[in-house]
Amino acid sequence: MGFAFPAGRRPERTGRVSPASLLRRTPAPGDVASSLVADFRSTFTRTLPYRFVGELRACELCGGDRHEVVGRRDRYGNRLRTVLCRGCGLVFTNPMPTDEEVDRFYERHYRNLYHGAYAPTPKAILKARRGALARYEDLRRFLPATGRVIDVGAGSGDFVHVLRSNGIAAEGIEPNRAFAAYARRTYRAPIHAGGWQDVSIPPESVDLVTANHVLEHFRNPLAALWRMHSWLKTGGLLYVAVPDIENPDRTPYGRFHVAHLYNFNRASLVMMALRAGFAIDPASGRSTDLMLRKAPQPASDWLIFPDNHERLARFFSRFTNRRYFLSPTPYRRWVRRMARLGGVMAAAQFRALPDAGTAGVAQGAAVDDERKRG
């Protein structure tokens, strides 16, 4: 039985959530210790293979069954067969986990494999809060003054909390029960514990849907986009962001992850959006962060990048591990990471000072985590 979000009243504005007010909530010493333990555990748990039987399937985008293998291992060296569709250039796991295997993975294993804990750790919470604040600033001009927002893949509820604290009627969907429970307990946010398939939302009742780094996790991303399309009012917006598989700065051996069933470049993401009945808003840049607008009907000529397969095949053959480590890219990334780490440490020190909280946290928010690294 699907979960129906209550119509509810518009949330009362509790005062604009600033970086200082959200990030000043420092964890207790015991929480810090548990976070360190979880970080240590995650070093090992994330390398453990998640075994599934799976099933061979055709391409989600074009329906083609002619594929070439572009990967046989995930970023931790575990077996994971990844293919490139010859028809449209979509990259995906094949064999694909079944619906039951995907549901079980996200309910019981994903957060523990990725974070070393089933519930949010202080480190994960701080990271989520920084990301929520950065996303709020990015999307501020698109947020409806009196409308409704649904955040798909709400995690610990931080983005929903920021929106509601600023008077926006926001709700969330999160498949991990522990994270959804944390959001309800901590923020009293209306977060449904389940998948997008389980939620009953009236058609044409939503002004904005956000899906930040979640589409790549879905077994049926095209069907998910169609469902979100049905929720939106005429002219409603969908913000979707995914890691870019065509990013030349990405470590080649770290391209594929067991949780990322699909790997998009901008071309495949745009074509899937067109097929699902969306138009690309002019505000979208050249990356895999897109603002989409509900169109009256899906595009019949959605295959607008017919050379995407050839383009990605050249990319995979060119950007190899050997070439990557012989280039300056990994060393520049190391320097940038050290600089970011220094900024975060400085922000933590400034938050301890009476008058430097806002400045220190603003610096921490400015050095947001690498959302596009996957």
N, C-alpha and C positions, 0 to 999 in steps of 0.2 A: 504494500500500500504506500503510495507516494506521500511525502510530507508536504503539507500546504502551509506556506508562510501566512501568518495572520495579517489581515489588512493593516491593523495597527494605526496608531496616531503618529504623526510626524514627531521625531525625537526632539525634546527640548534642547535648545542650544545651551550647552554648559560652559561656553567660553572657548575661544579658539585654542586648539591644541598647538602649542609651540614646541620646537625641539627641546627647549629647556624643560618644559613641564612634563613631557613624555619620557625623556631619557634620564631625568633626574632620579627616577625611581630605581635606585641601585639595589642589587640583590643582597640578601643577608649573607654573612660569612659562611654559614652552612651551605647556602645555595651555591656560593662560589666554589666551595670544595667539591660539591656534587657535580658542578659543571666541569671542573678540571678532570674528575674521574670519567665523566661521560666523554670528554674530548679524547682522553687516553684510550678509552674503550673503542671509540669510533675509528681510531687508527687501524684497529684490527677488524671490527665488525663490518666496516664498509668494503673490506677486501674479500669477505666471505661470499661464495657463489650463492645466488638464489636460483634454485633448480626448478624448472617448469617443463612440462611436456610440450605444450604449445600445439600449434597447427599451422600448416602452410596456408597462405592466403594471397589473394590477388591484391593489386595496388588499391589503396583506399581512394585515391584521387581519380585515376583514369580507368581503373578496372583491369589494367594489363597484367599479364602473367609472365612477361619476359623481363627477367631481372638479372643483374650481375652482382656478384658478391664483392663488397668493398670493405668488409671487416669480419673477422672471426673471433675477436676478443674484445672484452670491454676494457675500460680504463684501468682496471685492477688485474688484468690478465686472465679473467675468467671467460669461459666460452660464451660467445654471443655472436650469432650470425646476423650480419647486417647487409642489406641489399640496396641496390640503386635501380629504380624502375627505368627501363629503356623507353617507355612511352612518354613520361612526363618529368622524370628526374626526382621523384619523391624517394627519400631514403628512409628505410624502416627495418625493424626487427622481423626476421622471417626464418624459422617458424615464430609465430606470434603467440604470446601467452593467451589462454582462453579467458573468457569473461570471468569465470570463477577464480582462475589463478590471479588475474589482475586485482579483483576485489580482495582476495586473501592477502595479497602482497601489500596493498595500501592499508588495510585494516590492522595487520599484524607485524609487518616487517619493514616497510619503507623507512619510517622515521628512525627506527633502531639501527638499520643499516647505514643510514645517511648521517644521523646525529649521535648515534650511540646511546639513545634513550627513547622511550616510547612517548614521554611527555616533554614539553618544552623545557630546555635548559636555560639558565640565565644568559649564556652566550647566544643561543638561538633567539631568545626574546629580544635582546639588545639589537641583534642584526635585523630582526623583523621590524622593530620599531624604526630603525633608521630607514629601512626600505619603504615603510609605510609613509613616512614623512616626505621622502624624496618623490614617491609616486603621487602623493597629494599635490605637491607643488607642480609636478609635470602635468597633471590632469585638471588643475584648478579651473582653467577657462572652459573646460568641457562639462563641469559638474552642474547638474540641474539645480536651479534655485528652489524648486518646489516638487521635484520629481523623485523617482525611486531608483536606487542603485543596487545591483547584485554583484557581489565579488565571488567569483568561482575559484575555488582553491584558496580559501580564506586563511588557512594556517592557524596561527594563534589569535587571529581576529584583530590585529593591530590596525590594518587599513580601515576595516569597518568601524572600529572605535574612533579613529581620527575623523572619519566622515560624519559619524553621528554626533561627535562632540562639536562639530561645526554646523549642526542643524540640518544635515542631509539624511534622508530616510534610506539607510543602507542596511543590507542583510548579507549573510555569507553562506557559502556551501563548502564543507570541508570533510573529506572522506575519513580522516584519522580521528577516531573518537576521543582520544586523549587531548588532542589539540583543540577540537571543537569544545570539549568540556572546559578546558582552560579558558577559552574565549568567553564562554557564557559565565563562568565563575568570576573571572577577573574584571571583565568589561561589561558584564550583563548584556552582551551583544547577541542578537538573534542569529545564531550560527546553527545550521542544520548539519548533523553528522551523517554524511552519506555522499553519494555521487550525484552528478548532474542528472542522471537517469531517474533518481529517486524523488526528485523534487517536483511538486505540483505548483506551477506558477501560471496564473491566468494569461492567456495570449494577449499581447499588446498592452501590457501593464507596466512595463519597465522602460525607463529613459536611458539608462546606461548600464552596460554589463562590462565588468573587467575580468580578464583572464591573464594574469601575470605569471608567465613561465609555468603553465599547467597544460596547455594544449598538447605538448609533446608527450605527456604522460598518458593520454587517453588512447584506448584501443580503437575507438571509432571517432577520430577528431572531426571528420566531415559531418557525421550525425550530431555531434556535440554542437557544432556551429549552427546547424539547422535548428536545433532546440533553442539555442540562444536567440536566433533570428526570430523564432516564434514568440519569445517573451517580449521583444522590443516593440514599442510603439512605432508607427510610421515615422521614418526619419530618425529613429533612435540610434544610439551609438554603441559600438563594441570596441573596447580597447584590448588588443591581444599582443602579447610579447612572448617570444620564444628565443632560445639560443640559436645563433646563426651557424649552421654546419659549414658554411663557406667562409668563415672568418679565418684569414690567413695567420692571425696572431694566436690562434688556438693551438694548444699542444696536440700534434697528430695522434699520439698514443692515448690521449684523453678524450677523443671525440665521442666515443660511444659509451653509454651507461645503461645498465639493465632497466632502469626506471624510465628512460627515454625511448619509448616505443617508436617514435617518429623523430626524424631529424630534418628540419626545414632550412632551406635558404629563402631569401626574399621571394624569389620567383615561385617556388612551390607553395609558399604561404599565401601569396597574392592570388594564385590560381584557385586554391582551395576556398578562399574567401569569396571569390567571384562565383564559384559553383554553388556556394551555400546561400547566395542571394544578397551579398553585400557589395557595396561600392567603396572604393578606396578614397577616404577623405583627403583633401589636399594637404591637411596638416601632417600627414604621414611623411616621414623622411625616406631615406634609401635603405634603412636598416630593417630588421625583423621585428621592430616595434611599430605596430600599425594601429591607426584609428580608422575604424570601418563604420560605414553608415548603412542602415537597412535600406535596401533597394526594393522597388515594387515587385520585381521578379528576378530570378537568377539569370546570370548572363549565359546566353547560348554558346558564345564563342569564348569560353573561359580559358582555353589552351592558348594563351597569348605569348608563352615562352616555349615554343616547340623545340628549341635547341638546349633546353635545360639539362637533359641527360648528358649531352656531349660536353657541356660546360662543366658540370660537376665531375664527370669522368676525367677530364683534363686536370681539374683541381686536385682530385685524390691522387693522381699519378705524379703530380708536380710537388705537392706539399707533403713530403714524407718525413719520417722521424729524422733521418740522416740530414736532410736539407735543413730542417728546423734547427737542430742543435749546432749546425755549422753557420747559422745566421746569427745576427745580433739580437734577434727578437726575444729569446728566452732570458737573456741577460738584462735587457731593458725591462722586461716584466719583473724580474727579481728586484731591480732597483726601485721600480714603482711600488711594489708590494712593501718593501722596507720603508718607503716614505709614508705609505698609508698606515702601516703599523705604528710608525712614530706619531702620526697625527692622532690616531685613536688613543695611544698612551697619553699624549699631551692633553687630549680632551678629558680623559679620566682624571688627570691631575687637576685641570682647571675646574672641573665640577666640584672639587672639594673646597674651592675658594668661594667666599661669600658672594663676590660680585662678578665672577668670571664664568658662571654656569652657562649663560646664553652663548657667550663667545666660544667657549670650549665645545659645547654640544653642536653649535653651528658648524664648527670645524669637523666634528665627527660625522655629522650628517653629510657634509660636503664630500667626504671621502667614503661614500657609500660603497658597499661590497660590489664585487664584479657580477652584476646581474646578468650580463650577457655571456659569461664564461660557461654557463651550463652547470 
